[in-house]
Amino acid sequence: MSNRTLDLNFENAIGYHYDKFPPASLDYAKLAPMLVGAAGAIARFDQMLKNLHNSEILLAPLRNQEAVISSRMEGTVSTIDEILKYEADFDDEEISENSQVRSDVIETYLYQRALKSAQTAIESGQPLSPFLIRAAHQKLLSFGRGSILTPGQYKTEQNYLADRSKRNILFVPISPERLEEGMGKLFSYIDSSPDMVLIKAAISHVEFESLHPFKDGNGRIGRMLITLLLWSNKVIAAPHFYISGYFEEHKDEYIDMLRAVSERDDWTGWCEFFLKAVENQAVRNLEIAENITKLYEGMKSEFGDILSSKWSINALNFVFTNPVFRNSKLSKSGIPTSTAARFSRLLLEKDLIRMIEEPSGRRSALYVFEPLMQLVRV
């Protein structure tokens, strides 16, 4: 046993629920009202997704919001403005040790990239599988502090969940020796269980977190799994349902309910918490998405009147997908360079965008589309 392990306090630690997954039974009489509420709320959100002409353009900001909140739950603190500024300046292949950017920003950016990569893989026909999860983890920890934590590989040493002080152990996940077996059972359950999808998402998430298969990044991948599972099972028409906001606001209860599954076999209690989270988050996500859609529709005529160009809708779509941007990137979107420069000047004059960095040397000015950012900042 290492000196580091000897320094930890295991007095209140709960151990993994060996040989009790999947749960033998759930109290569906207790869960039924919450299932109705959660299913109804997510169905309303899904109907909105189906009605959108292009959900990727309108709801990409929700993915950035999820990246910020999910990463913040793990102690990685950044803002959506920082993430989008980073995205305006760098592509994946440009990430380097010389980048003058806080590591927290890069880690959050990588979460957003990992989620997008997993969604693209499923769209191309890949199943939701251990391989896909490891690939997402590889992307998540591909650079920065996480790169030394065996990205894409399962743990080979026992890991723990600790409290905020990092000294008191709250939970001891499955041992590395039993991990492959545990992951096999998890994905067998995902593939073949007759449970309703919302219940399956609840059970799969708590089991993944209890397995804690990686050295780092388990919480972020586990929350990503919820979105991917709901989408791949067609509960949502597009991969834009994110739940981390509710989990963060109720983090202590979230952790307590996770522990209760192993401590007293309380799978039903966990499902109650999860379904409440889904209902509340679906209502909140719907409100944000409707506000984004309303803004988009309102800006169609404004951009058309101000820009007076066949490229007006292209410019509108660009700022909704890239609400923090440089002229150089706007011109790469297919809009002619001189037209892009004129667009930025006109939108700036009408206070639809705001300059947050003056042009310097070969680097063009940095702008923010403030009306959209006001809707998605967290």
Beta strands, then each sheet from edge to edge (+ up, - down):
strand 1: 14-15
strand 2: 161-162
strand 3: 169-172
strand 4: 324-326
strand 5: 354-357
strand 6: 366-368
sheet 1: 1+ 3+ 2-
sheet 2: 4+ 6- 5+
end
